[in-house]
Amino acid sequence: MKPRLRKVVFPVAGLGTRFLPASKVVAKEMLPVLDKPLIQYAVDEAVDAGADTLIFVTNRYKHAIADYFDTAFELEQRLERAGKHDLLALVRNVVPKHVRCVFVTQAEALGLGHAVLCARPVIGDEPFGVILPDDLIWNRGHGALRQMAEFAAKDDVGAIAVEEVPREQTQKYGIVDAEKADARAALVRHVVEKPKPDVAPSNLAIVGRYVLPGRILELLETTKPGAGGEIQLTDAIAALLGTGKVYAYRFEGTRFDCGSKLGLVKATLHFALQDPALAEATRAFVAAAAS
Ligand code: G1P
């Protein structure tokens, strides 16, 4: 049975400066890994988790994302007339019919916590998911968010995806101090945003997947700017720990940090190697380039 996680938030208002000059006009979430933009991988994962309402927190520079999920009437007509039904299906099925897309504006870039708070009128007070599309997670079986939603539904708790990172990188992530519960889950005792390696409570880092209770939105209303002067989701999660259980969840799958050039290269190679039409030539190219 699918867990009850109907709404998933995609904070996509970031500037994407690491991909300038391309991101001057191409939203970083629209950068392709092979033939699909990053946002499509994120949306597929949300739908796999049972979501029927996708909430994109966007801004005036990110129209391409709304366009992508809109009907491409002229293109569809042309493909239909040309009898290109495979391509037509690709264009039409970016989201299944039962799923709706909602766009809310984050007028000012005040941080991830603020972006999630912008979605409050759509979320109401039910549990919801958050996916940061920069973190592309590949798994042969169900996606990371589905795994977390199933886990969280059992006890009605929150879950945040984690993985170990080299200690010198703690300053790039939210870092968790947690007590092991089973092979995948650990009860979070404390969480801190972007600590220096010498004060980080561990090297267990949050990656971009969250299953959270609606109540966190109340906490976000009063969350003060934290690391980098931004309103941090991590700080609201820390406040939630006083009254609710949140688990750090080691998902099954491979994460690619597509917010970095190297991560995008790795993801592209990975998916090329998974694709029967590209695998052999890609392997040969990589072998030759490395020798
Ligand atoms: C955000 C979160 C951080 C998390 C990271 C995962 O940081 O604030 O806690 O570890 O995403 O990608 P950002 O990468 O937006 O600075």
Residues whose N, C-alpha, C, O or C-beta is under 5 A from the ligand:
A	BS01	G1P	L112 K172 Y173 G174 I206 V207 G208 T234
